[in-house]
Amino acid sequence: MLPYDSLEGAELALGRNLTVAERFKLQPRVKRSFRELFKCYKDVLHQLIFVVVPLIVVSFPALEWVGIRTSLPLPTKWEVISQLIVYFLVEDYTNYWIHRFLHSEWGYEKIHYMHHEYNAPIGFAAPYAHWAEILVLGIPTFLGPAMVPCHMTTLWLWSSLRQVESIETHSGYNFPWSPTKLIPFYGGPEYHDFHHFVGRQCQSNFASIFTYCDYLYGTDKGYRRHKQAVKKVFLIKKVFSL
């Protein structure tokens, strides 16, 4: 929980009991107005209509060119699973480096600033970004299928899973029963929430799905220091509250 180490820490800092929804919210102090939510929804819908839909239409010849097939037979279960694993790994690694570039001075000021308008992200804000960022970050998503061509149904499944993962990561809620917690090295909402919580100066937690890139390249140190600091503060407060 950000910026709290536990439910008890959050209640202690807020001076009241948390509501049912707040008990799973990563930043319970942040409240979004209807106006803010509507603006986010409107802007995302605008990008979907004028950026994403045209991109899908013009990309169909490219999908055929790289070998995406639409005819029978349908892929086997193991074919789908193995291809999805490759796509998740390729997307995560490529997205990591593009995301790091977007946090350079030029990349942030010209493009990435828009996505970070929500320092406490919500599900609607997952695709809330500059049109150039939508195009650039579309590369990692389609790079895997271009490298390992699949059936169109697998591509649809991959695109759907990627969107669901992105919405969960930006949801702002850390549900303990989420099945994604069973996935090894999965980042999840709390991991990415820290990235938004810090904002422009954040040089940590760039990975979109897993945590291994941040660990290997040392870009999770800020997150780990933060977790340790929050834990120490909570322990101190707990001792003095006894």
N, C-alpha and C positions, 0 to 999 in steps of 0.2 A: 504494500500500500504506500502511496506517495502523498505527502512526505512523512508518513507514519509507518512504524515498524509492525504494528498490529492493530486489531480492532480496539483493544483497550487503550493503546496509545492515541488513536484518533479521538476516542471519546474523552480522554483526559485533556487533550489539546483543545477540543471544541467546547468542553465544559458541559456536555449533555450526552444523552444516549443517541446512538445512530438509528435512523429509520431502517426498515428492511432493505430498501434499495441502496441506501448509503453504506450498508455493511459490506457491500461488494464493490462500491465505487472507489476508484483509485485516488481521485481528488474530490472528496466530499464537500469541500468548501465552495467549489465552483458550481454556479447555477446558470444555465443558459435560458435566456428569455425566448418567448415565441418568435419575436422578431429576428433574433440571431439564428434560430433554427430554420425559419422560413427563408432567410437570405442564403443560408448554406444549401438548402434543398433547391432553391431557384438557380443558384450559380452552378451546382452540380448538374442539374437537368439541362442547363444551357450548354455545358461542355459535352454532355452525352449526345445531344442532338447535333451540335455543330462541329464536333471534333471526333468523337468516338464512332458514331454511326457512319459518317463519310469514310473514315479510315477502314471500317469493316467492309464497306462496299468495294473500295478500290483495292483491298488486299486479297480479294478472292482469286484473281489470276495468279498472284504470288504464292498463295497456298497450293494451288494446283502445280505450279512450277517446282516447288520444293518437294512435292510428292505426297501431299495430304490427299488421301483417297476417300471417295464417297460411295463406292460400290460395295456390294456383298463380296465375300463374307464379312461379318462383323468381327472385330478383334476378340481374341480369347481373354479370359480374366487375367492371366499372368502377363500377357502382352501389355494390357492396359496398366497394370500395377508397375511393371518394370519401366515403362515409358514415363509414367507420372513421377516416379522416383528421380529419373534423370531430369525431368523438367523442373522439379522443385529445386534440385541442387544447382542446375545451370542458372535458373532465375535468381536464386539467392546470392550466388557468387557474383554474377554480373550486376545485379541491383546494388550490391554492397559498394562496388567501386563507383558506380554512377552517383549513388547517394553521397558518397564522400566528396565527389567533385561538386555536387550541388551545394555543399557546405563550404566551398571556397568563397572568397569575398565576392567574386563576380557571379558565381552560380547562385548564391543566396540572394544577392541584391536584385538580380535580374529575373530570377525564375522561382527559386524555392521558398522565398519569403511568404508567398501566398498560402502554401500548405501549412506553414507554421503560425498562421493567424490564430489557430486553435491550439493554445498551449496546454489545454486539457481536452484532448481529442474526443470526438463522438463518432458513432458509426457512419453518419451522414458525411462526415469530413474525410473519410477514407479516400474517395476520389476527388476531393476538393483541392484543386491544384491549378497552376498556370497551364495553359494549353501546350506550351512547349514541354513542360514536365510530363504531361500525359503522353505525348508522342515519344519522348526519350525513354521513359520508363516502360513503354510498351515493347521496347526492343528485348529486354530480358525475358518477358513473358512469351514472346514468339521465337526466341532464339533456340530454345530446347526443341520444339516441334520442327524447326528448320533443320536442326542437326540430326534429329531422330524422327523422321516423318511417321505420322500415325493416321488412324482413321478419323474422319470428321467428328464422330461421336466422342472419341477420346479427347479431341481438341475442345469440344464443348464442355466436357467434364473438367478438363484441366482449367479452362477459363473460369468456370463456375467455382471450383475449389479455391482458385487464387483470389477471387473476389470475396468469398466467404471468409478466407483467412485474413484478408486485408481489413474487412469490416470488424472482425473480432479483435484484431490487433489495435484498431483505433476506437473500439467501443467505449473505453474508459472504465470498464468493469472487469474484475478478476474473479470469475466464477470458479469455485473449487471443483465443481463437478464437470467442467469442460473436458471432453474426450481428448482435446489437443494436449492436455497435460501428460498424456501417455506417450507422446512423440518425443524421442530423444533429441536433445539440443534445441528444442523448440523455444523461441523467445516469448511470444504471447503478449497480452495486453500490458502487463506490468513492465515488461522489458522495454517496449516501445513508448509507453507513457512517459518514462523518464526522459527519453529523447525530446519529446514535445515539451515536457515540464521545464527543461533547461532552455530550450529554444535556440536562438541564433548562435550562441556561443558553444553549443553542444558539439563535442568531438568524440562522442561515445554512442554506442548502440545504433550503428548504421544499417545492420543487417535487416532484411525485410521479413525473414521467416525463422532461420536458425541462428544460433549464437556462436558457431565455431569460427566464422570469419573475424568477428570482433575479438575473440579470444586469441586467435593466431596472430593478428596484426596489432594487438594491444589497444584496441579502441573500446574496451569495456572497463578500463581501469577507473574512469570517473564514476561509472555506475556502481562498481564494487565498493569504492571508497564511500560513496553516498549511502549505500546500504549499511556499511559498518558504522558510519557516523550516526545515522538515524537509530540504529540499534543501541548504541552507547547512550544517546540522549534519552531514549525511552527507558533504559535501565536506571539511569540517574533519576529521572522523574518518578519512576516507580518506587525507588528506594526512599526518596524524600516525601512521597505521598503516604508511606506506611505510618 
